[in-house]
Amino acid sequence: MITIDDFQKVEIKVGLVIEAINKEGSEKLIRLTVDFGSETRTMFTGVRNFGYTPEYFLGKKFLFVTNLEPRKMMDEESQGMILAVDGSGGKPIFVSAENLPAGSKVR
């Protein structure tokens, strides 16, 4: 269990994926460039083994955690995390935010 104060520390924002490419040298990673309105960040998602392609993400809005410490992914840095729920067989299902403005915070 966490307190409400702990939960309030998590920053979740709507981001628009403006670029998505397979990460060279990886069989799982897709590199996302995400526009949050006031800034652009690079994030990685390891979901190619579930059948996802860069085209799935491109031009769509999703929810992202934006205040995680950056994490080294191969030779680059991931600056956040895309949110997903568990689907059948463990396949992630990404949380769409299509009708929401990029950069909006979840509260």
C-alpha positions as CSV (number, residue, x, y, z in Angstrom):
1,M,0.0,0.0,0.0
2,I,1.1,3.6,-0.7
3,T,-0.2,6.8,0.7
4,I,-2.1,9.4,-1.3
5,D,1.0,11.6,-1.0
6,D,3.1,8.8,-2.7
7,F,0.6,8.5,-5.5
8,Q,0.5,12.3,-6.0
9,K,4.2,12.2,-6.8
10,V,3.6,10.1,-10.0
11,E,3.3,12.5,-13.0
12,I,1.1,11.0,-15.7
13,K,0.7,13.1,-18.9
14,V,-0.9,12.7,-22.4
15,G,1.7,12.5,-25.1
16,L,1.5,12.4,-28.9
17,V,3.9,9.9,-30.6
18,I,5.5,11.9,-33.4
19,E,8.1,9.3,-34.3
20,A,8.3,5.6,-33.8
21,I,11.1,3.3,-35.0
22,N,12.5,-0.1,-34.3
23,K,15.6,0.2,-32.2
24,E,18.5,-1.1,-34.2
25,G,20.2,-4.1,-32.6
26,S,17.1,-5.0,-30.5
27,E,14.4,-7.6,-31.3
28,K,12.0,-6.1,-28.7
29,L,12.5,-2.3,-28.4
30,I,10.6,0.4,-30.3
31,R,11.9,4.0,-29.8
32,L,9.2,6.6,-29.4
33,T,9.6,10.3,-29.7
34,V,6.7,11.8,-27.7
35,D,5.4,15.4,-27.8
36,F,4.1,16.7,-24.5
37,G,3.2,20.2,-25.8
38,S,6.0,22.0,-24.0
39,E,8.7,19.4,-24.5
40,T,9.6,16.3,-26.5
41,R,11.1,13.1,-25.0
42,T,12.5,9.8,-26.1
43,M,11.0,6.7,-24.6
44,F,11.3,3.0,-25.3
45,T,8.8,0.2,-25.2
46,G,9.8,-3.5,-25.4
47,V,6.8,-4.9,-27.2
48,R,7.8,-6.0,-30.6
49,N,7.6,-9.6,-29.4
50,F,3.9,-9.1,-28.8
51,G,3.4,-8.1,-32.5
52,Y,3.5,-4.3,-32.1
53,T,5.1,-2.3,-34.8
54,P,6.2,1.4,-34.9
55,E,3.2,2.2,-37.1
56,Y,0.8,1.2,-34.3
57,F,2.1,4.1,-32.1
58,L,2.8,6.8,-34.7
59,G,0.4,9.7,-34.6
60,K,-1.5,8.5,-31.6
61,K,-1.9,9.8,-28.1
62,F,-1.2,7.7,-25.0
63,L,-0.7,8.1,-21.3
64,F,2.9,8.3,-20.0
65,V,4.7,8.5,-16.7
66,T,7.0,11.4,-17.1
67,N,8.8,11.8,-13.8
68,L,10.7,8.5,-13.7
69,E,14.5,8.6,-13.4
70,P,15.9,8.2,-17.0
71,R,16.9,4.6,-17.7
72,K,19.7,3.5,-20.1
73,M,18.3,1.3,-22.9
74,M,21.1,0.0,-25.0
75,D,23.0,3.1,-26.1
76,E,20.2,5.6,-25.4
77,E,18.2,6.9,-22.5
78,S,14.5,6.3,-21.9
79,Q,12.9,9.4,-20.3
80,G,9.6,7.9,-19.1
81,M,7.2,5.0,-19.5
82,I,4.1,4.4,-21.6
83,L,1.2,3.0,-19.6
84,A,-0.5,-0.3,-20.5
85,V,-2.8,-2.8,-19.0
86,D,-2.5,-6.6,-19.2
87,G,-4.4,-8.2,-22.0
88,S,-5.0,-11.8,-22.8
89,G,-1.9,-13.9,-22.8
90,G,0.0,-11.1,-21.1
91,K,-0.1,-8.9,-24.2
92,P,0.0,-5.3,-23.2
93,I,-2.9,-3.0,-24.2
94,F,-1.9,0.6,-24.3
95,V,-4.1,3.3,-22.7
96,S,-5.4,5.6,-25.5
97,A,-5.7,9.3,-24.9
98,E,-6.9,10.3,-28.4
99,N,-9.4,12.9,-27.4
100,L,-7.2,14.6,-24.8
101,P,-4.7,17.5,-25.4
102,A,-1.0,16.6,-25.5
103,G,0.7,17.7,-22.3
104,S,-2.5,17.3,-20.1
105,K,-1.8,15.9,-16.6
106,V,-3.8,13.1,-15.1
107,R,-5.0,13.9,-11.6
